Amino acid sequence: MLAGKLVAEVDEAMAGDPVGLEPDEYGGVSVPCNLELLLVLVRQGWVGVTLPPPEVIGAWQERFLGVWERTIDDLEPDPAYKDARRVVLNETFERLAEASAAVRGAASR
């Protein structure tokens, strides 16, 4: 139930207006948080956690990081922060995609 709500919120943000994904908007903050929470639930072995397929997570990553790259400079961040944050965001999506692939691989055995 909790995982479903987190996925639904990310899905809604990704399908909505890209402005909502900008780094200083709600979706720009909540999406990475939701992804991290999903990772915690999966790692803790919560029953009933269903992650989207890795391809969907990859599409989310492309959309989210595309908006982030186009808009982050408007906030005039320190270059070191910007570089470090980019790494964290990419790793978050990639870890979730890996977890999704692992769960799907285990389920097919």
Secondary structure, DSSP 4 states (H G I P E B T S, - for coil): -HHHHHHHHHHHHHHS-GGGGSTTSHHHHHHHHHHHHHHHHHHTT-TT--PPPHHHHHHHHHHHHHHHHHHGGGG---HHHHHHHHHHHHHHHHHHHHHHHHHHHHHT-
